[in-house]
């Protein structure tokens, strides 16, 4: 989750590392700007 005020820029990234074989991920990102 990321929050920003006026004049700010949101750069909210994500990184997922898979250790096991045949695995998948879903990244859900939420942002709020004012």
Buried (B, 14 or more C-beta within 10 A) or exposed (E): EEEBEEEEEEEEEEEEEEEEEEEEEEEEEEEEEE
